[in-house]
Amino acid sequence: MQSYEFDTIILGGGPAGLAAGIYASRGAVSTAIIDINMFGGQPSNYVELENFPSYPTVGGFDLMEKFEEHADKFGVKKFPMQEIQSVDLKNKTISTLDSVFKAKTIIIATGAQPMKLGVIGEKEFLGRGVSYCAVCDGAFYKDKIVAVVGGGNAAVEEGMYLTKFASKVYIIHRRNELRADKIVQERAFKNSKIEFVWDSVVEEIKGTDLVNTVTIKNIKTNKISEIPVNGVFPYIGITPNVENFNGQLEQDAKGFIVTDETMRTSLDGVYAVGDVRTTPLRQVITATADGAIAAVYAVKYIETLKDIPQKV
């Protein structure tokens, strides 16, 4: 088993993690990024972003490729596709299947994942009509009917993307108005392929080998109905990726890590950035800002360690 030691180890290679890597490495501390997947995080799956400054429009994969190139320029060590066995935040030790990593500071940038509907058929039809990534699977639904569940930016934007392939897209939302940005709403309302199903929740996803219907309930009338669909794309929110260190530091009721304005957690030398922490806005630009702040303060923390007498 290999052993590595770094001043700063960043868990997660999305925009927050890569930005942290750039800033930490520029702060003249040895820096590594560990990810259970390839680098890029969720934005790598976005067809297009139009709210990242200096890019009127840019592909998500292309943007994250630039992030990674920037990190490479400053010598950030990268460890993708790591099967993490355990994370000891207090002792700042990460164990993977074949390596042990030790650090002076840890920056948690593990992000979040789509929240599940929790209904019958969701798990059973995963990959056979249930998907959490329109960009990944949209092309499989050419000339078919699909349903998107949710009312935020992700749901509406992914619904519009699916109209490139599907003949019809239902957007099922538990309220009678969307939470998406107004400009996103306006585009969706003008799209003739989109039909909104208001005040409704999914009760069950049905099918044989593949999905063929979704059962919905109107929460105002309690009326149950079925909509013929070939695919279901839930976008109802996110849940933090904290399973490897859940309970080791302060978290809110939903599991998101609590930080102060410097991204410091309840543990000395441990910081959290991006979607995994409590934050009022989860966007690529705020994630990168989080990463920059955390890295700067991680470097400051490392500097203080030099003044602490070492045990003999």
C-alpha positions as CSV (number, residue, x, y, z in Angstrom):
1,M,0.0,0.0,0.0
2,Q,1.4,3.4,-1.0
3,S,1.6,6.3,1.4
4,Y,1.4,10.0,0.5
5,E,1.7,13.2,2.5
6,F,0.6,16.6,1.4
7,D,0.0,20.0,3.1
8,T,-3.5,20.2,1.7
9,I,-5.7,17.4,0.4
10,I,-8.9,18.3,-1.4
11,L,-11.7,15.7,-1.5
12,G,-13.5,16.3,-4.8
13,G,-12.5,17.5,-8.3
14,G,-15.4,19.6,-9.3
15,P,-15.3,23.4,-9.7
16,A,-14.9,24.1,-6.0
17,G,-12.2,21.5,-5.6
18,L,-10.2,22.5,-8.6
19,A,-10.4,26.2,-7.7
20,A,-9.2,25.3,-4.2
21,G,-6.3,23.3,-5.8
22,I,-5.2,26.2,-7.9
23,Y,-5.2,28.7,-5.0
24,A,-3.6,26.3,-2.5
25,S,-0.8,25.4,-4.9
26,R,-0.2,29.0,-5.7
27,G,0.1,29.5,-1.9
28,A,3.3,27.3,-2.1
29,V,1.9,24.3,-0.3
30,S,1.9,20.8,-1.6
31,T,-1.6,20.1,-2.9
32,A,-3.5,17.0,-4.0
33,I,-7.0,16.4,-5.2
34,I,-8.7,13.0,-4.7
35,D,-11.9,12.1,-6.4
36,I,-13.9,8.9,-6.6
37,N,-14.7,9.8,-10.3
38,M,-13.0,11.7,-13.0
39,F,-12.5,15.4,-12.5
40,G,-15.1,18.0,-13.4
41,G,-18.0,17.2,-11.2
42,Q,-21.6,17.9,-12.1
43,P,-20.9,20.7,-14.5
44,S,-19.2,18.3,-16.9
45,N,-22.7,17.0,-17.6
46,Y,-24.1,20.4,-18.5
47,V,-24.7,21.0,-22.2
48,E,-24.3,24.7,-21.8
49,L,-23.7,27.3,-19.1
50,E,-24.5,31.0,-19.8
51,N,-23.9,32.5,-16.4
52,F,-20.2,32.0,-15.9
53,P,-18.4,35.4,-16.3
54,S,-16.4,35.9,-19.5
55,Y,-18.2,33.1,-21.3
56,P,-21.6,34.2,-22.7
57,T,-22.1,30.5,-23.4
58,V,-19.8,27.6,-22.7
59,G,-20.1,23.8,-22.6
60,G,-19.9,22.4,-19.1
61,F,-17.3,19.8,-20.1
62,D,-15.2,22.4,-21.9
63,L,-15.2,24.8,-18.9
64,M,-14.2,22.1,-16.5
65,E,-11.4,21.0,-18.8
66,K,-10.1,24.5,-18.6
67,F,-10.3,24.3,-14.8
68,E,-8.3,21.1,-14.8
69,E,-5.6,22.5,-17.2
70,H,-5.2,25.5,-14.9
71,A,-4.7,23.2,-11.9
72,D,-2.1,21.2,-13.8
73,K,-0.2,24.5,-14.6
74,F,0.4,25.0,-10.8
75,G,1.4,21.4,-10.2
76,V,-1.6,20.1,-8.3
77,K,-1.3,16.3,-7.9
78,K,-4.4,14.5,-9.1
79,F,-5.8,11.2,-8.0
80,P,-9.0,10.4,-9.9
81,M,-11.1,7.2,-9.7
82,Q,-10.1,6.5,-6.1
83,E,-12.2,3.9,-4.1
84,I,-12.3,5.6,-0.7
85,Q,-12.4,3.2,2.2
86,S,-12.4,5.7,5.1
87,V,-11.9,9.3,6.0
88,D,-10.6,10.4,9.4
89,L,-11.1,14.1,9.4
90,K,-9.7,14.7,12.9
91,N,-6.5,13.0,12.1
92,K,-6.6,14.2,8.5
93,T,-6.1,10.7,7.0
94,I,-7.8,9.3,3.9
95,S,-7.6,5.6,3.1
96,T,-8.4,4.3,-0.4
97,L,-8.3,0.8,-1.8
98,D,-4.5,0.9,-2.3
99,S,-3.2,4.1,-0.7
100,V,-3.1,6.1,2.5
101,F,-3.1,9.9,2.3
102,K,-2.1,12.2,5.2
103,A,-2.5,16.0,5.3
104,K,-2.1,19.1,7.4
105,T,-5.4,20.5,6.1
106,I,-8.4,19.0,4.3
107,I,-10.8,20.8,2.0
108,I,-14.1,18.9,1.5
109,A,-15.4,19.5,-2.0
110,T,-17.4,16.3,-2.5
111,G,-20.5,18.1,-3.8
112,A,-24.0,16.7,-3.8
113,Q,-26.1,14.2,-5.8
114,P,-29.7,14.3,-7.0
115,M,-32.3,13.6,-4.4
116,K,-34.4,10.5,-5.0
117,L,-38.2,10.6,-5.3
118,G,-38.5,7.6,-3.0
119,V,-41.4,6.0,-5.0
120,I,-42.0,2.5,-6.2
121,G,-40.4,1.9,-9.5
122,E,-37.7,4.5,-9.2
123,K,-34.9,2.1,-8.2
124,E,-36.3,-0.8,-10.3
125,F,-36.3,1.2,-13.5
126,L,-33.0,3.0,-13.0
127,G,-31.3,2.9,-16.4
128,R,-34.4,1.5,-18.0
129,G,-36.4,4.7,-18.1
130,V,-35.4,6.5,-14.9
131,S,-32.4,8.9,-15.2
132,Y,-30.9,11.8,-13.3
133,C,-28.9,13.1,-16.3
134,A,-30.7,14.5,-19.3
135,V,-27.4,15.3,-21.0
136,C,-26.2,11.7,-20.6
137,D,-29.4,9.9,-21.6
138,G,-31.5,12.4,-23.6
139,A,-30.6,11.0,-27.0
140,F,-32.2,7.6,-26.0
141,Y,-35.6,9.3,-26.0
142,K,-35.8,10.5,-29.6
143,D,-39.5,10.9,-30.6
144,K,-40.6,9.6,-27.2
145,I,-42.5,11.1,-24.3
146,V,-40.7,11.9,-21.1
147,A,-41.5,13.5,-17.7
148,V,-39.3,15.8,-15.7
149,V,-40.1,16.1,-12.0
150,G,-39.3,19.5,-10.3
151,G,-39.7,23.2,-10.7
152,G,-36.2,24.7,-10.2
153,N,-33.6,25.8,-12.8
154,A,-32.2,22.3,-13.2
155,A,-35.6,20.7,-13.9
156,V,-36.8,23.4,-16.4
157,E,-33.5,23.7,-18.2
158,E,-33.1,19.9,-18.5
159,G,-36.7,19.7,-19.7
160,M,-35.9,22.2,-22.4
161,Y,-32.8,20.2,-23.4
162,L,-34.9,17.0,-23.6
163,T,-37.2,18.7,-26.2
164,K,-34.3,18.4,-28.7
165,F,-35.1,14.6,-28.7
166,A,-38.4,13.9,-27.2
167,S,-41.7,14.5,-28.9
168,K,-43.3,15.7,-25.7
169,V,-41.9,16.7,-22.2
170,Y,-44.1,16.9,-19.1
171,I,-42.8,19.0,-16.3
172,I,-44.4,17.8,-13.1
173,H,-44.3,20.2,-10.2
174,R,-45.8,20.1,-6.7
175,R,-46.6,23.8,-6.7
176,N,-48.6,26.0,-9.1
177,E,-45.6,28.1,-10.1
178,L,-42.0,27.4,-10.9
179,R,-39.0,28.2,-8.8
180,A,-36.7,28.6,-11.8
181,D,-35.3,32.0,-12.8
182,K,-37.7,34.1,-14.8
183,I,-35.7,34.0,-18.0
184,V,-35.6,30.2,-17.8
185,Q,-39.4,30.1,-17.2
186,E,-40.1,32.3,-20.1
187,R,-38.2,30.1,-22.5
188,A,-40.0,27.0,-21.2
189,F,-43.5,28.5,-21.5
190,K,-42.8,29.3,-25.1
191,N,-41.7,25.8,-25.9
192,S,-44.6,24.0,-27.6
193,K,-43.2,20.6,-26.7
194,I,-43.5,21.2,-22.9
195,E,-46.6,20.7,-20.9
196,F,-46.8,21.6,-17.2
197,V,-48.5,19.4,-14.7
198,W,-49.1,21.6,-11.7
199,D,-49.8,20.8,-8.0
200,S,-48.8,17.2,-8.5
201,V,-46.4,14.6,-7.2
202,V,-45.2,11.3,-8.5
203,E,-46.7,8.3,-6.7
204,E,-45.3,5.5,-8.7
205,I,-43.3,4.7,-11.9
206,K,-44.6,1.7,-13.8
207,G,-43.6,-0.5,-16.7
208,T,-42.6,-3.9,-17.8
209,D,-39.0,-4.1,-19.1
210,L,-39.0,-0.3,-19.6
211,V,-41.0,2.6,-18.1
212,N,-44.3,3.1,-19.7
213,T,-46.4,5.2,-17.3
214,V,-46.0,7.5,-14.3
215,T,-48.7,7.7,-11.6
216,I,-49.3,11.2,-10.2
217,K,-51.4,12.7,-7.5
218,N,-52.8,16.2,-7.5
219,I,-52.1,17.4,-3.9
220,K,-55.0,19.8,-4.0
221,T,-57.7,17.4,-5.2
222,N,-56.1,14.1,-4.3
223,K,-57.0,12.9,-7.8
224,I,-54.8,10.0,-9.0
225,S,-54.0,9.8,-12.7
226,E,-51.5,8.1,-15.0
227,I,-49.5,9.7,-17.8
228,P,-48.0,7.5,-20.5
229,V,-44.2,8.2,-20.6
230,N,-41.1,6.4,-21.7
231,G,-38.7,8.2,-19.3
232,V,-38.7,9.9,-16.0
233,F,-36.0,12.5,-15.0
234,P,-36.2,13.6,-11.3
235,Y,-34.8,17.0,-10.5
236,I,-36.2,17.7,-7.0
237,G,-33.1,18.8,-5.2
238,I,-29.8,17.5,-4.0
239,T,-28.4,15.7,-1.0
240,P,-24.7,16.2,0.2
241,N,-22.1,13.5,-0.5
242,V,-21.0,13.0,3.1
243,E,-21.3,9.3,3.5
244,N,-17.5,8.8,4.1
245,F,-17.4,11.3,7.0
246,N,-21.0,11.7,8.2
247,G,-21.1,12.8,11.8
248,Q,-17.5,13.8,12.2
249,L,-18.2,17.5,12.1
250,E,-21.1,19.9,12.4
251,Q,-23.9,19.4,9.8
252,D,-27.3,20.9,9.4
253,A,-30.6,18.9,9.5
254,K,-30.2,17.9,5.8
255,G,-26.6,16.8,6.3
256,F,-24.9,19.8,4.6
257,I,-21.7,20.8,6.3
258,V,-21.8,24.0,8.4
259,T,-19.0,26.5,7.8
260,D,-18.1,30.1,8.6
261,E,-17.3,32.8,6.1
262,T,-13.8,31.4,5.7
263,M,-15.2,28.0,4.8
264,R,-13.8,26.6,8.1
265,T,-15.8,23.7,9.6
266,S,-16.1,22.7,13.3
267,L,-12.8,20.9,13.0
268,D,-9.5,22.8,13.0
269,G,-7.8,22.6,9.6
270,V,-10.9,21.2,7.8
271,Y,-12.8,23.3,5.3
272,A,-15.8,22.6,3.2
273,V,-16.7,24.2,-0.2
274,G,-19.3,24.1,-2.9
275,D,-22.5,22.1,-2.9
276,V,-21.6,20.0,0.1
277,R,-21.8,23.0,2.5
278,T,-24.7,25.1,3.8
279,T,-24.9,28.0,1.2
280,P,-27.7,30.2,-0.2
281,L,-26.7,29.7,-3.8
282,R,-25.2,26.6,-5.5
283,Q,-23.7,27.7,-8.8
284,V,-20.3,27.1,-10.5
285,I,-19.2,30.7,-9.7
286,T,-20.0,30.4,-6.0
287,A,-18.3,27.0,-5.8
288,T,-15.1,28.4,-7.3
289,A,-15.3,31.4,-4.9
290,D,-15.7,28.9,-2.0
291,G,-12.6,27.0,-3.2
292,A,-10.5,30.1,-3.4
293,I,-11.5,31.3,0.1
294,A,-10.9,27.9,1.7
295,A,-7.5,27.5,0.1
296,V,-6.3,30.9,1.2
297,Y,-7.3,30.2,4.8
298,A,-5.9,26.6,4.6
299,V,-2.6,28.1,3.7
300,K,-2.8,30.5,6.6
301,Y,-3.6,27.6,8.9
302,I,-0.6,25.7,7.7
303,E,1.6,28.7,8.4
304,T,0.4,28.8,12.0
305,L,1.5,25.1,12.4
306,K,5.1,26.2,11.9
307,D,4.9,28.2,15.1
308,I,3.7,25.2,17.2
309,P,6.5,23.4,19.0
310,Q,6.8,19.8,17.8
311,K,6.6,17.0,20.2
312,V,9.9,15.1,20.8
